[in-house]
């Protein structure tokens, strides 16, 4: 029984050390984030929610950490050892970027053909009746990059992101000196697996 008390005493000490370490190393929260969360979830301001989040959950975590302190100590050590800079973490999680491949291109089109094909006709006038509607300014910026020898091709590609979600992406890509360059994505929709 004496060893059990020693075990719990060490658990309390470990819990206090981890708590203090966490308080010293955590980054300050954003007031904007808190304001947004309060606006989205008004129940956050209620007494029961505040009691649950600020009192009950920390108390339960402290009790649990006191009992299973070896696991908590291991996890905190792993966190401190693998502590990386934000840039390194961003590089680790960075998803591969979408790029149009030669097998995705469909047909060569002129700017006039594309603008005629992509013209928006909205009877309610919610979107301007121009090519690509609200995205017309982006389209204009895209075609302003064109050089005299450039050719525009339409493309259609199935893209699987790192979350294993497939989507069909269609649009237009600039071909310059036989190389595919910048693209303008006209549509993107999730494709269901059958």
matplotlib code that plots the C-alpha trace (Angstrom):
import matplotlib.pyplot as plt

x = [0.0, 2.9, 4.1, 0.7, 0.9, 4.4, 3.0, 0.2, 2.6, 4.8, 1.7, 0.7, 4.2, 4.3, 0.8, 1.9, 5.2, 3.3, 0.6, 3.2, 5.2, 2.1, 1.2, 4.7, 5.0, 1.5, 0.9, -1.6, -5.1, -6.6, -9.4, -10.8, -11.0, -12.8, -15.2, -16.0, -16.5, -18.8, -20.8, -21.1, -21.8, -23.7, -24.0, -20.3, -21.3, -23.7, -22.7, -22.9, -20.6, -18.1, -18.2, -17.7, -14.8, -13.0, -13.5, -14.9, -12.8, -9.5, -10.3, -11.0, -7.8, -5.8, -7.2, -6.6, -3.1, -2.3, -3.3, -1.7, 1.2, 3.8, 1.7, 1.3, 5.0, 5.9, 3.5, 4.9, 8.4, 7.5, 6.0, 9.1, 11.5, 9.6, 8.9, 9.4, 9.3, 6.0, 7.8, 8.9, 5.4, 3.9, 6.3, 5.4, 1.7, 1.9, -0.3, 1.1, -0.1, -2.5, -0.9, -2.3, -0.7, -0.5, -3.0, -5.6, -5.7, -8.7, -8.8, -7.2, -9.5, -9.3, -10.1, -13.2, -14.5, -13.9, -15.6, -18.6, -18.7, -18.3, -20.6, -23.0, -26.6, -28.3, -32.0, -32.0, -28.9, -27.2, -24.0, -22.8, -23.6, -19.9, -17.5, -17.2, -19.6, -18.1, -14.7, -14.4, -11.7, -9.6, -10.2, -9.0, -5.9, -5.3, -5.5, -3.4, -0.5, -0.7, 2.1, 1.7, 3.0, 0.8, -2.0, -4.9, -6.1, -9.1, -8.5, -10.4, -8.6, -9.5, -7.6, -7.2, -6.2, -4.3, -7.7, -8.5, -11.3, -11.6, -12.8, -13.2, -11.4, -12.0, -10.6, -8.0, -4.3, -1.7, 0.8, 4.0, 6.8, 5.2, 5.1, 2.0, 2.0, -0.6, -4.1, -7.5, -9.9, -13.4, -15.1, -14.5, -16.8, -16.5, -16.6, -18.4, -16.6, -18.9]
y = [0.0, 2.3, 2.0, 3.0, 6.2, 6.8, 6.2, 8.7, 11.2, 11.0, 11.4, 14.6, 16.0, 15.0, 16.5, 19.8, 19.9, 19.3, 21.9, 24.5, 23.6, 23.8, 27.2, 28.6, 27.2, 27.8, 30.6, 33.3, 32.8, 35.0, 37.4, 37.3, 33.5, 33.7, 36.3, 34.2, 31.1, 33.0, 34.3, 30.8, 29.0, 31.3, 28.5, 29.0, 32.0, 29.9, 28.9, 25.1, 25.4, 27.6, 25.2, 22.2, 23.6, 25.6, 23.4, 19.9, 18.9, 20.2, 18.4, 15.1, 15.5, 16.1, 13.0, 10.9, 12.3, 11.5, 7.9, 7.3, 9.7, 7.5, 7.8, 11.6, 12.0, 10.0, 12.1, 15.4, 14.2, 13.3, 16.8, 18.5, 16.4, 16.8, 20.4, 22.0, 25.5, 26.6, 26.5, 22.9, 21.9, 23.7, 21.8, 18.5, 19.0, 20.8, 19.1, 18.5, 21.2, 20.7, 21.0, 20.4, 17.5, 17.0, 14.1, 16.5, 18.9, 18.6, 21.2, 24.4, 27.4, 31.2, 33.8, 34.8, 31.1, 30.7, 33.9, 33.0, 29.5, 30.7, 33.7, 33.8, 34.5, 35.2, 36.4, 37.6, 39.7, 38.2, 37.8, 40.0, 38.8, 38.4, 35.5, 33.7, 36.1, 37.3, 35.8, 37.9, 40.1, 37.0, 35.8, 39.2, 39.0, 35.5, 36.6, 39.6, 37.2, 35.9, 36.5, 36.6, 33.0, 31.5, 29.1, 28.3, 24.8, 23.6, 20.8, 18.4, 16.5, 14.2, 15.3, 13.4, 15.6, 14.3, 13.6, 11.1, 13.2, 13.2, 16.1, 17.0, 20.1, 21.9, 25.1, 26.6, 26.4, 28.5, 26.5, 28.5, 27.0, 23.5, 23.7, 24.0, 27.0, 28.9, 27.7, 29.2, 26.8, 27.2, 24.6, 22.1, 19.4, 16.4, 13.1, 10.2, 6.8, 4.0]
z = [0.0, 0.7, -2.9, -4.2, -2.2, -3.6, -7.1, -6.5, -5.0, -8.1, -10.2, -8.4, -8.9, -12.6, -13.1, -11.5, -13.5, -16.8, -15.8, -15.1, -18.3, -20.4, -18.9, -19.6, -23.1, -24.6, -27.0, -26.0, -27.5, -30.0, -28.9, -32.4, -32.3, -28.9, -30.2, -33.3, -31.2, -28.9, -31.8, -33.4, -30.2, -27.8, -25.2, -24.5, -22.3, -20.1, -16.6, -17.2, -20.2, -18.3, -15.3, -17.6, -19.6, -16.9, -13.8, -14.3, -17.4, -15.9, -12.6, -14.4, -16.5, -13.3, -11.6, -14.7, -15.1, -11.5, -12.0, -15.4, -15.0, -16.9, -20.1, -19.5, -18.9, -22.0, -24.1, -22.7, -23.4, -27.0, -27.4, -26.1, -28.1, -31.3, -30.8, -34.3, -35.6, -37.3, -40.6, -40.2, -39.1, -42.1, -44.4, -42.8, -43.4, -46.7, -49.2, -52.7, -55.0, -57.9, -61.4, -64.8, -66.6, -70.3, -70.1, -68.6, -71.5, -73.8, -76.6, -77.7, -77.4, -78.1, -75.4, -77.3, -77.5, -73.7, -72.8, -75.0, -73.5, -69.9, -70.1, -67.1, -67.8, -64.5, -64.9, -61.3, -61.9, -58.8, -60.9, -63.7, -67.3, -68.2, -68.5, -65.2, -63.5, -60.2, -61.1, -64.2, -62.6, -61.9, -65.5, -66.8, -64.7, -66.0, -69.7, -69.1, -68.4, -72.0, -74.3, -78.1, -78.6, -75.8, -76.4, -74.0, -73.6, -71.7, -69.1, -67.0, -64.2, -61.3, -58.2, -55.0, -52.0, -48.9, -47.2, -50.0, -51.4, -55.1, -57.1, -60.7, -61.7, -65.0, -66.4, -68.7, -68.8, -70.6, -72.8, -73.4, -75.6, -75.3, -71.4, -69.3, -67.1, -65.0, -65.0, -64.3, -62.5, -63.8, -61.7, -59.0, -57.6, -55.4, -57.3, -55.5, -55.6, -56.9]

ax = plt.figure().add_subplot(projection="3d")
ax.plot(x, y, z, "-o")
ax.set_aspect("equal")
plt.show()
